[in-house]
Amino acid sequence: MSFLEQLQKSRHSLQPTETTVTYMDGSRKVFRGEMERDIPKRLGFIIDNSPDQVPACVLSQFLYLGSQDCVRREVFEKYEISHILSVGIETPPFEGCPQVRCKFVECLDLPETDLAVVIKQSSEFIEGCRRDGGRVLVHCNAGVSRSTSVVIGYLMKHHDYSFLQALGLVKSKRPCVQPNVGFINQLKKLQ
């Protein structure tokens, strides 16, 4: 029996399988053998609704990184936060913490966003906090891409870290970080 004949004979013993393909727009198709059917659109990530209220201390009780969930009076008091840098998401007004200085820097989490301007504005604020002996919380929505990129850029610009050293330090303190591809490419060029 030839190899081709063996394959044709064994085809009858194969179990049916389904392959789900998710496209960039979120639409999905299920392929089963020679059939295909549309299935409902679904997001390409798992939604985690649990609060992320513990900022990561990146540099010696001075530079903290977190999500917008960290922007709470209890967090400011516990970690003695004196400055808040909000990257791409504005900080709500605080009634009980008038001593906390806030700065908002516009930044979309898109690969084509020019990170150089964002890092320049952010680094000036962070350095001012350091000179004043304060503690700064840098945050964005999830504390994964935008604020992480700002902290990495700051470490490279003001503490002579290479990109890999800065990323390694930040990831060791906050393992969930993942700047978008465009930000990574721009940060590598800062070296």
N, C-alpha and C positions, 0 to 999 in steps of 0.2 A: 504494500500500500504506500503510495507517494505521500509526501508531506502535505500537499494540498488536499488530498483525499482525507487525511487524518484531521486536518483543520475543519473541513466541511462536515465530517462525521461528528466531531466534538462540539460543533456549534449548537446542536440540539440539546446538549446537556448543560449549556450555560444558563445561569440565572439572570433574569432581567434586572437591570440597574437603572437608576435615574441620576442624571447630572444636572445640577442647578448652576446656571451662569447668571451672575449679577453684573449688570452693565454700569457704566459710570453715572448715568442719570438715575440709578436706583431701581430701574426696571429689572425684572428677573424672568428667565425662561427655564422651564424644565425640559430636558431632552431625555426621552426614553426610547431607546432603540432608534427607530426612524420617525418617531412621533415627537412633537413638541407642543407645549401648552404654556400660556402666560400665567404667571402667578402674581399676587399682589406685590406692589412696590414695598421695599423695606430699607431702612437706613443701613449703611455699611459699617455700623459700629454698635456696641452694646451700650445702652443708656444706663448710667449709674447715678441714681438719685440720692445716694448717701452723702451727707455733708463732708467736706474736706476742710476741716477747721484747724488743722495743725500745720503751721508754716515750718518749712525746713530752714535750719540755720546753715547758710552756705559759708559765711566768713565770721569767725570769732565774735559771736554775740553782737553782730552789727548788721549783716546783710541776710535778710530772710526772703524766702521765695514761697509763694503759695497761690491758691485759687481765690476767687472772689468770696468764697465761704469764710475765708480768714478775716475778712473785713468786718470785725465785730469788736465791740468795746471790751469784752472779756479777753479776747486775744491780745488786744493792745496793752491791757493792764498786765496780763500774765507774762508777756514777752517784753514789756516796756518799750513798745513801738512808739517812736516819736514822729516818723515820716511814713507816708504811704505813696507809692508810685503805682498808679493805675495805668496799665498798658492796654489800650484798645477798648476798655470798658470803664465808664466813669464811676467813681466812688460815690455812693449816696451820701447826702449831708449827715454829719454827726452832731447830735445835740449834746451828748454827754462827754465828748472828747474835744473841746476847743483847742487844746494844746497840740493836737496831732496835725502836722502840716501835710497837705495833700497836693499831689500834682497828677494831672491827667495828660498822657501822651497818646495822640491818635495813632492807631496801627491796626490795619486789617491783617488777619491771619491768612494771607495769600502769598504764594511764592514770589510774585512780582512786586510786592510791597518793598519800597526802598528802606532798608534797615539802617543805613548809615545815619540818616537824620534822626531816627528814633533812638538809636544808641547814643548819639551826641547829646540830645536833650535829656535823656534818662541818666546818662553818666554824670552830667553836671549836677543834677539833683542828688544823686547817690553820693557823689563826692562832697557836696555841701553838707549832707547829713553826717558823713564820716568826720569832716572837719569840726562840726559842732558837737561831736561826741554822742550822736544819736544812734538810733536803730531804725532801719528802713525795711518795710515790707514791700516787695515788688510783686505785683499780682496782675493776672489777666483773668479771663473767664475761668479756665480750668487749671491754669498754672502749668501748662504743658509745653506750649510753643512760643507765644509772644513774650511773656515775662521771662521765660527760660532763655530766649535769645538775647534779651536785654542784659540779663545777669552774665551770660557767657561773654557778650561784647564788653561789658564793664570789666570783667576779670582780665580779658585780653588787653584792653586799652590802659587800665590803671594798675594792674598787678603783674604785667608781663607774662601772662599765661599763654601757651599755644592754644589753638582751638581744641585739640584733643585733651589737653590737660584741663582746660576749663569745663569742657563737656563731661569729662570723667569725674571731676569734683562735684559738679552739680548733680549728675546722675547718682553719685554715691550718697548724696544727701536727700534726693527726691527721685526715686527710681522711675517714676511714671513720665519723666520729661521726654519730649520728642519734638524738637523744632521741625517745622515743615522743610521740605527739600530746598526750596528757594532760600530760606533763612540759613540753612546749613551751608549752602554754596557761598552766600554773601559773607558769612562769618569766617569761612576758610580763607577768603580773599583779604581779610583784615590782618592776617599774619605778616 
